[in-house]
Amino acid sequence: MQYGHFDDEKREYVIDRVDLPTSWTNYLGVEDMAGVVNHTAGGYLFYKTPEYHRISRFRANSVPMDRPGFYVYLRDNETKDYWSTSWQPVGKPLDEAKYTCRHGLSYSVYACDYADIHAEETLFIPRGDAVMLWDVKITNNSDKERDLSLFSYLEFSFHHIMIDNINFQMSLYAAGSSYEDGIIEEDLFYEENGYQYFTADFDPDGFDCMRDTFLGLYHTETDPQAVINGRCSGSYEKGGNHCGALQKNVKLAPHSTLRVIYMLGEGRREAGRIMRKKYADHAAVDAAFDDLKAYWDEKCSKLQIKTPNRGMNTLINTWTLYQSEINVMFSRFASFIEVGGRVGLGYRDTAQDSMTVQHSNPEMCKTRIEQRFRGLTSMGYGLHLFQPEWFIDDTRAKKPFKSPTVIPKPDGASIIHGLEDACSDDALWLIPSIVEYIRETGDQGFADLKLPYADTFVAAHGDKCATVLPAGAEESIYDHMKRILDFSTEQVGASGVCKGLRADWNDCLNLGGGESALVTFLHFWAMRHFVELADELGRKEDADHYRRIMDKIQKVSDEKLWDGEWYLRGFTKSGRKIGCKEDNEGRIHLESNAWAILSGAADAEKAAKTLDTIDRNLYTEYGILLNTPCYTVPDDEIGFVTRVYPGLKENGAIFSHPNPWVWAAACTIGRGDLAMKFYDALCPYNQNDKIEIRESEPYSYCQFIAGRDHTAFGRARHPFMTGSGGWSYFSATRFMLGIRPEFHSLTIDPCIPKEWDGFSAVRVFRGATYEISVENPDHVMKGVKQIFVDGAAAESVPVFGKGETHKIRVVMG
Ligand code: GLC
């Protein structure tokens, strides 16, 4: 069953049927003001941080779902009938009212046709201004004048989400509202800068600042009393629950359109006045919208592809890039799943995300990478979850929120968690990220940047903290990288395989002193990247040193981890094998097998067998299972994964994030057919007509899809904020299409299904445009026979000058 379609031209997903089985979300804002919204204009808005600076309220995981939001009600004053521009909250029967929602890149449009009135509401946040615009157009499609009233509605939040949710004896008496000059101001009196406003470009005919007055007792957003009555009451108060309700009455001539702009912004009434003046000029609204479009067009233009796979084209050209960018910006903390009360950047997630959009957002990736290096301990492990500002001098003194109640402050020593909480994979992801960054940008100097470690920084600020270096010590990023690699070299168990510690990539595999094959392979992969960088920088001794360690790992992998047809997942602390042929549960795991191949640690024969094992045992029509058979018997030596319901999340679901590892692995051994089969299975685009099964957005990868052993097999959950966004982009473009930046060239080495005649792509690399066409006359899966640069045969594709455009022809064979 299909609920909508992709509009490639506009880079929009159009939801034609809005009664979706679950919320389909979108992200607004690319700077400080940001929000998450769904297909019925439900959602929340925040400024800089969703933990300390909420602007609007959201009742997460509630019924009715996804409320409140950014609503506009229309009332026909003749018939007294009312509805909303988005289907919810009024929820008119869909056979009487036609509703659509279009999610675009950082904007959403809600449209409805009802009672001969066409209404449209576009939500977006202009760059450069901390304000959310609601651009509303109402068209009278009837032949008679219509007497209408418009009512806006949003519920303000107390800034601090925790207090807003649990400490009402404070939140209800520390927020007040007032109305003046068409502007509602909510003030959070306890806070120095605790002001937000709601206004519009018209002189309101009425207003309400108090939620309960506007809605009315025993009413909800579905049937607000003020809308039923046709008039607001002019409420405001110091204390209580506040809202932004502005009323406009209009007599709309036949076939004419009224356009109004609502503004929900950060700051005092004065800031509202400025925005009101600016956006009362609708040309300024249009310009801001065009500017946002241009911002995304520019990003998308860094790589555009045209292949025989339509789903791949649509996703890579727009949606997967968008998802990956959103992840780098929002780093998991804001969604309808993680509702913003737990901010901070997860070490491993952000380290991986920032590897994936370096061509379209190098600045943000660089910032994220640098933040990660600052969050590294001098022992070489990363802090699993941390706030970047903890380790930056200017912001250290500032506290985001002053509270009259006591909120314990973490001191340095408790910020720097010990080895017992270290995850064995976290920092290893950073090494490929930075090496890829240098390849993409050519910025070799980045490796020389000197930074403190998290612990040396904290120790220098007077907090007691164990460090292996003197307080305040700084080292280059290059040295940080060595410490990361050395940590994994030292933290090995009895078999010589890396210890699992608190967890590896799989949060639910908690091996402690047991061993993780995944981490050993990841260590190998990180060293491969490092060695190439060391060679490039002329650090031969380092390169040789780590090459020797790689040789040792290869031996360990052959002798201890190979199980005949696939690789083990690891060992428990007491030495039991995990993921071996004797196991009845958790016999085959995806992560170690994908990484054995992808890292290059597996030889050709083992790699081919392993891929075959994955294909035969883990592949399903919706993607590749994380492990099989599922665990059903709790086993605390293996970890929490054995207590997760079979077929969900880490226990035998199709966990999306590691799926693209297998595509890349397949490509490293030339299996373009399998890579594409696996790509297509997970591809949300291909499930657009199976929404009764998938339920979630077809334009976003989801964290997981229920596995074969669950009754909801095929149901996807948790969109946007998942490593599958970045990784699917990375694997599809770098491995399947094979377009890979190198230190001094651009490699084009595709691995595609042999049926393909070829494909074309436009890639911007270090400021030059490469118009690439790949031909596959011999119908091979991999192998490049000839390269032509601007018509002349060439050995490789060089780095060109900024602003230049060149034609690259690659002939496979
Ligand atoms: C979640 C976490 C990620 C972890 C994965 C598997 O997606 O954000 O860090 O690797 O689960 O457990």
Boltz pocket constraint, residues with backbone or C-beta under 6 A from the ligand:
constraints:
  - pocket:
      binder: B
      contacts: [[A, 332], [A, 346], [A, 348], [A, 349], [A, 504], [A, 505], [A, 506], [A, 507], [A, 508], [A, 650], [A, 703], [A, 721], [A, 722], [A, 723]]
      max_distance: 6.0
